[in-house]
Amino acid sequence: MRLLILRKSGKHQASEKFACEILSFMSSKTSVFTNPYLLLTITALVWGGNAVAGKLAAGHVSPFFLTLVRWLIACAVVFPFALPHLKKDKETIKKHFWFLFALGAIGFGLFNNLFYLALNYTTAINVAIEQASMPLIVFFLNYLLFRTRVTAFQLIGFLITLIGVGVTATRGDLLSFSVQSLNIGDLMLLVAIMFYGVYSVFIQKKPDIHLLSFMFVLGAAAFTICIPFTAYEVASGRFLWPDLQGWGVIVFAGLFPSLVSQLFWVMGLEKIGSNRGGVFINLVPVFGALLAILILGEKFQTYHAVGLVLVLGGIALAQKVGKPV
């Protein structure tokens, strides 16, 4: 990984020196950070663990406040490293401010608000499996919004994955499916996935700014959009001040899913490419389900196994090369 050369001056000298030391360590030939497969596996583990963390937060901190403080922590940590790039990217950020704000509000703010709220009503295993459908939701939105051509394999894979999500969300009773039969938490999660799908589709059009500038601006947008949601929690009497367990989840979410996993994901894909690295996303529901069983004591039911096989099978089928239809 190419080192960033930061000028040392005034009050930013210490933070810039620290940033250089961190990046130097992560670029060392002897560092574990040079192994892309380890980086991507850790990323999948953290993302799977986020579902468990969200379940642990239920009853210990209100979900909107969790998202608010999560992004406050993330922004505070990344700011010293992002500052030199924010100065350089200032004009580009100003030009595309509302687009960047919308990306952060939808992908980082609204998605996580609904994600953590959903875990107050459904299981972490359900969330882990249903969240795995996200890559094909992105493919569907690309087709719907931009008419991106698709292959027969992608269409069939999307339908199989959709059935897998349906099996999981209806607890294996897909034949009697109705909106009323769905758990409210699963419905919230499906809406959250659509939000993140919109974010993922439009992120392809992001302006040419540094990754750290991008992460800080979107994190700040997420923090801002969560302020009225937290105010609603307070006004409606739903606000829950975090206890020790709640603060633990907040710190975990602010550091690992928000920052570490994002950085590791980019570093891993830079080394082996998105085609080879993208398959590691399939580990998220596996890790999520295992952690939910080990940490939360949730039971892995037959319908979970069927849903997981269908979701991952559909995604695998969609990866096959074929002629656009």
MOSUL-V289861 format. One record per pair of residues at least 24 apart in sequence whose ideal C-beta (glycine too) atoms are under 6 Angstrom apart, sorted by sequence separation. I is the first residue (numbers start at 0). J is the second residue. D is the distance in Angstrom with one decimal. If there is no record, write none. Layout:
i=I j=J d=D
i=I j=J d=D
This chain:
i=135 j=160 d=4.9
i=0 j=26 d=4.7
i=132 j=160 d=5.1
i=281 j=311 d=5.5
i=132 j=164 d=5.0
i=129 j=164 d=5.2
i=129 j=167 d=5.7
i=128 j=167 d=4.8
i=125 j=167 d=5.6
i=66 j=111 d=4.4
i=66 j=112 d=5.1
i=63 j=112 d=5.5
i=65 j=115 d=5.3
i=62 j=115 d=3.7
i=62 j=116 d=4.3
i=136 j=192 d=5.6
i=140 j=196 d=4.9
i=129 j=188 d=5.5
i=133 j=192 d=5.5
i=137 j=196 d=5.1
i=141 j=200 d=5.6
i=136 j=196 d=4.0
i=140 j=200 d=4.8
i=57 j=118 d=5.7
i=121 j=182 d=5.1
i=18 j=80 d=4.7
i=53 j=115 d=4.8
i=57 j=119 d=4.6
i=126 j=188 d=5.8
i=137 j=199 d=4.6
i=120 j=183 d=5.1
i=121 j=184 d=3.0
i=137 j=200 d=6.0
i=54 j=118 d=4.8
i=120 j=184 d=3.0
i=121 j=185 d=5.2
i=14 j=79 d=3.5
i=53 j=118 d=3.9
i=117 j=184 d=4.3
i=54 j=123 d=4.3
i=117 j=187 d=3.9
i=116 j=187 d=5.7
i=117 j=188 d=4.2
i=51 j=123 d=5.0
i=50 j=123 d=4.4
i=113 j=187 d=5.0
i=50 j=126 d=4.4
i=50 j=127 d=4.8
i=113 j=190 d=5.8
i=114 j=191 d=4.9
i=5 j=83 d=5.5
i=113 j=191 d=3.6
i=47 j=127 d=5.9
i=110 j=191 d=5.1
i=110 j=194 d=4.6
i=109 j=194 d=4.9
i=110 j=195 d=4.5
i=105 j=194 d=5.3
i=106 j=195 d=5.8
i=105 j=197 d=5.8
i=106 j=198 d=2.8
i=105 j=198 d=5.1
i=102 j=198 d=5.8
i=107 j=217 d=5.4
i=95 j=206 d=4.4
i=108 j=221 d=3.8
i=103 j=217 d=3.3
i=107 j=221 d=3.5
i=91 j=206 d=5.1
i=102 j=217 d=5.7
i=104 j=220 d=5.1
i=108 j=224 d=4.0
i=112 j=228 d=5.8
i=91 j=208 d=5.4
i=99 j=216 d=5.0
i=103 j=220 d=2.8
i=108 j=225 d=5.4
i=103 j=221 d=4.8
i=88 j=208 d=4.1
i=100 j=220 d=4.5
i=104 j=224 d=4.1
i=88 j=212 d=4.5
i=84 j=209 d=3.7
i=84 j=211 d=5.1
i=85 j=212 d=5.1
i=84 j=212 d=4.4
i=81 j=211 d=3.9
i=80 j=211 d=5.4
i=81 j=212 d=5.6
i=171 j=302 d=3.0
i=170 j=302 d=5.7
i=81 j=215 d=4.2
i=166 j=302 d=5.6
i=77 j=214 d=5.7
i=77 j=215 d=5.3
i=166 j=305 d=5.4
i=167 j=306 d=3.5
i=166 j=306 d=4.4
i=74 j=215 d=6.0
i=163 j=306 d=4.7
i=74 j=218 d=4.5
i=73 j=218 d=4.9
i=74 j=219 d=5.5
i=163 j=309 d=2.9
i=162 j=309 d=5.5
i=163 j=310 d=3.8
i=70 j=218 d=4.8
i=159 j=309 d=5.5
i=160 j=310 d=5.1
i=70 j=221 d=4.4
i=71 j=222 d=5.4
i=70 j=222 d=4.2
i=131 j=283 d=6.0
i=131 j=284 d=4.2
i=159 j=312 d=6.0
i=160 j=313 d=3.2
i=159 j=313 d=3.5
i=128 j=284 d=4.8
i=127 j=284 d=4.5
i=156 j=313 d=4.3
i=67 j=225 d=3.9
i=66 j=225 d=5.0
i=127 j=287 d=2.5
i=156 j=316 d=3.8
i=127 j=288 d=5.3
i=156 j=317 d=3.2
i=63 j=225 d=5.9
i=67 j=229 d=5.0
i=124 j=288 d=5.0
i=152 j=316 d=5.5
i=153 j=317 d=4.6
i=63 j=228 d=4.0
i=64 j=229 d=5.0
i=152 j=317 d=5.9
i=63 j=229 d=4.8
i=124 j=291 d=4.7
i=152 j=319 d=4.4
i=123 j=291 d=3.9
i=63 j=232 d=5.1
i=152 j=321 d=4.6
i=151 j=321 d=5.7
i=61 j=232 d=4.9
i=150 j=321 d=3.6
i=123 j=295 d=5.9
i=124 j=297 d=5.3
i=150 j=323 d=5.8
i=151 j=324 d=5.5
i=122 j=297 d=5.3
i=148 j=323 d=3.7
i=61 j=238 d=5.2
i=61 j=239 d=4.2
i=128 j=306 d=5.2
i=132 j=310 d=5.8
i=60 j=239 d=5.8
i=124 j=303 d=5.6
i=128 j=307 d=5.3
i=131 j=310 d=4.9
i=69 j=249 d=6.0
i=73 j=253 d=5.1
i=134 j=314 d=5.9
i=60 j=241 d=3.7
i=68 j=249 d=5.1
i=72 j=253 d=2.9
i=128 j=310 d=6.0
i=59 j=242 d=5.3
i=69 j=252 d=4.3
i=65 j=249 d=5.8
i=69 j=253 d=4.6
i=73 j=257 d=3.8
i=59 j=244 d=4.5
i=60 j=245 d=3.2
i=73 j=258 d=5.5
i=59 j=245 d=3.7
i=56 j=245 d=6.0
i=56 j=248 d=4.2
i=55 j=248 d=5.5
i=52 j=248 d=4.9
i=52 j=251 d=5.4
i=49 j=256 d=4.4
i=45 j=255 d=4.8
i=45 j=256 d=5.7
i=46 j=260 d=5.9
i=45 j=260 d=4.2
i=42 j=260 d=4.6
i=42 j=263 d=4.6
i=41 j=263 d=5.7
i=42 j=264 d=4.7
i=38 j=263 d=4.3
i=38 j=266 d=5.5
i=39 j=267 d=4.0
i=38 j=267 d=3.9
i=35 j=267 d=4.3
i=35 j=270 d=3.8
i=35 j=271 d=4.7
i=43 j=279 d=5.2
i=47 j=283 d=4.8
i=39 j=276 d=5.5
i=46 j=283 d=4.8
i=50 j=287 d=4.7
i=43 j=282 d=3.7
i=47 j=286 d=3.1
i=51 j=290 d=4.6
i=39 j=279 d=4.0
i=43 j=283 d=5.0
i=47 j=287 d=3.6
i=51 j=291 d=5.6
i=54 j=295 d=5.9
i=44 j=286 d=5.0
i=48 j=290 d=5.5
i=43 j=286 d=5.7
i=47 j=290 d=5.9
i=51 j=294 d=5.4
